[in-house]
């Protein structure tokens, strides 16, 4: 199946993607409204967020260039020292930008 991206094709694609995104987000909230939040469920949710982060970062660490690896290292070190995500993300972005500039 292919959709032409000229004319209204791109708009149709964006609308379909919007509906799918809203359905998954609202569906998750709807399903979780029936799940009692016990300590075990809290532990699962906390572990799941960490595993998603590792799943996103591991391919970049393996397949990425040296700028990506250095950015991951700078982000990790900054996070361990400061324990705040925004400065850590900024340090990673700045490190990758500086490495790739020079």
Protein Blocks (a to p, Z undefined) as FASTA:
>chain_A
ZZdfehjlmmmmmmmmmmmmmmmmmmmmmmmmmpccdfklmmmmmmmmmmmmmmmmmmmm
mmmcfklmmmmmmmmmmmmmnopaklmmmmmmmmmmmmmmZZ
